[in-house]
């Protein structure tokens, strides 16, 4: 048996930079999980991503600052102190120069101690992209993405932003709902930026932080993985793919390539077995170099090519690990499928999803090659995330149109076998699941979760969708505040009758 790296028991497990107090493992369970993974591990040579960690952190910092200033509209001072620690750790920011904001060019440049400068530029509808070192241009032409929707200011919710005057449901304690909304913002250190609660698709609670409103696109991080899953769901509904088929990744089609047996289902369930080291790995060893999980954000490379060329660590559907390789590969398949239909990849999400459910603020960022990095680089308003959550609450149907295939919402909200085998009943199909009852909400709840305390929580048994977005620095207090809000909402809103 291979050596098991000992790690201390933490109060919680890190999930893409997000501390989830719900996911606590005993020392015995963790040791058992690692032993199982070691026994199943293939004899695979690992090679860490090239480059220095600070070099990559600075690329992330430039991108984070660019997005915060030119997409969300934050001041540089507030952004540097409060947002985006995941690819730009707070402590590392003090090691490099002050971000230089060029408002004319719409770019952010940061100089490293060795004199190298990392620069991120605002592209428009593809958000901000950090340029590769030595490059002054992108390897793709940005596209204009214009919503084909009526004026939100004069259109009723959910296709617009006008909330109709109507009586609140008599079975809901609205006083407790108001308390829940306030609890999500308490204390101030939670830095909650937006909180929206819908019941049966109607907004029953809503509040925003200073400088934020219903139209403000905010950092969302790994909630975007569920967005990537949604695009895949649309392609499955259109007959392009099936969950059970072997993933047609071109780089895997060589003779005797074990990766050719990895199904789309396996990738969706973070069970591909691809060797992509992540800080969230229970046996993560930082001495092995900069992790691939972060490099897929900061490397300035073709992220699809990089992920597709990673080797196997385990056979598919045997071990569950939260790694960016898998949502990146789903995005790769999405691009292959969309372009295989002769359609425009960069505009497809707006035309085939967002226009259909009233989303106007979503910005899906890319790598320098125009590949969506929606494993975490995307921005949207709380109302727009609520719309996406309600699409799932409604079983993938909107305005009597089926957008996601039958059974898809059940698939994403069902526990993945490999994660259950690992003793972690918490993950489905690019959605988190409250399978261990760690959150103070029913076990049927499933969630889009993102670093820094971002969440979309879908609770079918209560007809609820709860959206919480916040500034990254408030993560710990924000998680505690959200749990208080959850508890109050469970008290306020009864379980629906079958």
HELIX and SHEET records of a PDB file:
HELIX    1   1 UNK A   27  UNK A   40  1                                  14    
HELIX    2   2 UNK A   53  UNK A   67  1                                  15    
HELIX    3   3 UNK A   68  UNK A   72  3                                   5    
HELIX    4   4 UNK A   76  UNK A   82  1                                   7    
HELIX    5   5 UNK A   90  UNK A   93  1                                   4    
HELIX    6   6 UNK A  152  UNK A  154  5                                   3    
HELIX    7   7 UNK A  174  UNK A  183  1                                  10    
HELIX    8   8 UNK A  188  UNK A  190  5                                   3    
HELIX    9   9 UNK A  223  UNK A  237  1                                  15    
HELIX   10  10 UNK A  250  UNK A  252  5                                   3    
HELIX   11  11 UNK A  258  UNK A  261  5                                   4    
HELIX   12  12 UNK A  264  UNK A  268  1                                   5    
HELIX   13  13 UNK A  286  UNK A  288  5                                   3    
HELIX   14  14 UNK A  292  UNK A  298  1                                   7    
HELIX   15  15 UNK A  303  UNK A  308  1                                   6    
HELIX   16  16 UNK A  324  UNK A  340  1                                  17    
HELIX   17  17 UNK A  345  UNK A  349  1                                   5    
HELIX   18  18 UNK A  350  UNK A  354  3                                   5    
HELIX   19  19 UNK A  355  UNK A  357  1                                   3    
HELIX   20  20 UNK A  382  UNK A  393  1                                  12    
HELIX   21  21 UNK A  408  UNK A  412  1                                   5    
HELIX   22  22 UNK A  417  UNK A  421  1                                   5    
HELIX   23  23 UNK A  460  UNK A  462  5                                   3    
HELIX   24  24 UNK A  472  UNK A  474  5                                   3    
HELIX   25  25 UNK A  475  UNK A  492  1                                  18    
SHEET    1   A 2 UNK A  13  UNK A  15  0                                        
SHEET    2   A 2 UNK A  18  UNK A  20 -1                                        
SHEET    1   B 4 UNK A 100  UNK A 102  0                                        
SHEET    2   B 4 UNK A 107  UNK A 111 -1                                        
SHEET    3   B 4 UNK A 117  UNK A 122 -1                                        
SHEET    4   B 4 UNK A 128  UNK A 130 -1                                        
SHEET    1   C 6 UNK A 202  UNK A 208  0                                        
SHEET    2   C 6 UNK A 192  UNK A 199 -1                                        
SHEET    3   C 6 UNK A 464  UNK A 470 -1                                        
SHEET    4   C 6 UNK A 454  UNK A 459 -1                                        
SHEET    5   C 6 UNK A 446  UNK A 450 -1                                        
SHEET    6   C 6 UNK A 432  UNK A 433 -1                                        
SHEET    1   D 3 UNK A 218  UNK A 219  0                                        
SHEET    2   D 3 UNK A 378  UNK A 380 -1                                        
SHEET    3   D 3 UNK A 363  UNK A 364 -1                                        
SHEET    1   E 2 UNK A 397  UNK A 398  0                                        
SHEET    2   E 2 UNK A 401  UNK A 402 -1                                        
END                                                                             
